[in-house]
Amino acid sequence: MAAGSSYQFGRFELDLKSYELKLDGQPLRLEKIPMELLIFLVERHGELITRDQIIDRLWGKQVFLDTEQGINTAIRKVRQVLQDEPEKPQFLETVVGKGYRFVGDVTIRSEEPPLPHGGRLSPPGIESAPPRNGRFWLFGVITALVVTAGVLGALWPRISRSRAEHSGLYRSIAVLPLENLSGDSSQEYFADGITDAVITQLARLHALRVISRTSIMQYKNTHKPLREIANTLNVDAVVEGSVSRSNNRVRVTVQLLDARADRHLWAEEYDRDVRDVLALQSELARDISEQIRASISSEEQLQMKGRGAVEPAAYESYLRGRSYWNQRTAEGLKQAIAHFQHAIELDPGYAEAYSGLADAYTALGYTSFWSPKDSFPKARELASKALQIDPSLAEARASLAYTKLYYDWDWKGAEEEFQKAMAVNPNYAVAHHWYSVLLTARGRHQEAASEIRRAHELDPLSVPISTDIGFELYYARRYEEAITQLRSVLQTSPKFPLAHLWLGRAYEQKGMYAEAITEFEQAGTALKDWPVIIAAAGHAYARWGHKSDATASLRRMNELTKEEYVTPYGIALIFAGLDDKTQAMNWLQNAYDDKSHWLVWLNLDPRFDNVRSDPRFQELLQRIKF
């Protein structure tokens, strides 16, 4: 079969020069492996292509991955983009037990042959003669140059704009979830882990805005058009691809796409031993940054340098730990701790595992699943250990800042650590998010709004960040705006419990007690018997005049102390609602002795306004270093 520069079949064109599949002239999105398969089938259209031939063409004879799954996935994606039905194929026919055949009518378009005589055209059968007069020839050349210059002069602004638009200078990027092609669904965590690592590596670049994991993972196992994804995330470029693993070998296939023009820019495959996976992640991120021509400082180049080998079992345990940590449930966090600890046992110098363990303990402390004294000191110790091994870990910096804020009440130290985390990784949305929380607690609301906006830009689909925009408006006592924001969150995520919790608190401050209780009940549906919600409802009942319901909330809190940790701050809150100032102050003192992290909000929490003038309250604020 003669090779062509492009193949036309139906309304589709397979352009080999630009490595694009087009429909009516518009580029379509197709990953590298499916694209290579389509090219192979179209080149051999009408012939039966066996699965062995496909394996040999796409992966080579020494392949180690599950090729059956890989072929099936590639065939499915080709059919999807061609809108072809397996039962009634217009293009791709399955020959059961044998292979596949491209059955569509194909027109081959080849490159134009080079012109004879150095490109001068002559009528057929007539040789071109040299010019008879040198002056005439020179005049013709000058005339042509003048005309060409005039045309270029007229076109130059348009050409310059085109070069600027497609110069390869990209300022924002999204790394979509890499697809697991291992043929084993239990390996999903591994593909997700590689995705996370590449995002983290690229996020170190100050010249680039990189979308965070939370927003990216919402596109896992979806097939939305590239333009729609890019518009939603507001990015210039998108990376997509796949991960396949077999024993101690891993292969990552990626392609880079211009999200604005929906066109293919670059593709590559990486085949490594699992021990070299950290170096692979750095290499991949470095290659992507080069392709998009991102500006990289010498310090950033050093940070993106591969970190050497890692024990495969330790890396696997670390990825499992991160998978459980992302669930943010009490049980999930306990599982995460077990996996992070196992990773450290296998590789005591594994900085990321210490950082992950610190994150798990901070989460347990913040959610009040564990007492502050059982969680935050361990988190501080582990984050410090991670930074001793690798000072460039923004996650460890942020966890250390978190403990300084919520446990040590070291406001200055916490702010410095957050700023260091953002200096190392300017795209770490969590650091911007948590820093905005510190600024809110300090009453620096304008700065807090700027930081939470930055976090939202980096993680636009994060429900917790969108919720905390409302949370920060609440503490700024802008209740109407908080209500509007939190209602908008619940329109897209109607079951998110923290949005219901903060909306209920905003309703309470507006005197809308029935609406507040409804929201607390909605939150309690997802987080049953969470003391934070019981305390919020108890305070609202008390202010509403339903003292029996408030007292019932107190009894439930006391019952829960026999089963789990209950923050004294919540009990103090209900007594404040009942206007029992003595008991409220006693329980706030207990919260201080317990090192309750909720005390960082004591200076702003409007629910304690009725005891704010008490001298003991003011003394407590001083001890919390306000």
Secondary structure, DSSP 4 states (H G I P E B T S, - for coil): ----SEEEETTEEEETTTTEEEETTEEE---HHHHHHHHHHHHTTTSEEEHHHHHHHHT-TT--S-HHHHHHHHHHHHHHHHT--SSS-SSEEEETTTEEEE-S--EEEPPPPPPSGGG----TT-PPPPPS-HHHHHHHHHHHHHHHHHHHHHHHHHHHHHHHHTSS--SEEEEPPPEE-SS-GGGHHHHHHHHHHHHHHHTT-TT-EE--HHHHGGGTT----HHHHHHHHT-SEEEEEEEEEETTEEEEEEEEEETTTTEEEEEEEEEEEGGGHHHHHHHHHHHHHHHTT----HHHHHHTS------HHHHHHHHHHHHHHTT-SHHHHHHHHHHHHHHHHH-TT-HHHHHHHHHHHHHHHHTTSS-HHHHHHHHHHHHHHHHHH-TT-HHHHHHHHHHHHHTS--HHHHHHHHHHHHHH-TT-HHHHHHHHHHHHHTT-HHHHHHHHHHHHHHSTT-HHHHHHHHHHHHHTT-HHHHHHHHHHHHHH-TT-HHHHHHHHHHHHHTT-HHHHHHHHHHHHHHSTT-HHHHHHHHHHHHHHT-HHHHHHHHHHHHHHTTTS---HHHHHHHHHHTT-HHHHHHHHHHHHHTT-GGGGGTTT-GGGGGGTTSHHHHHHHHHTT-
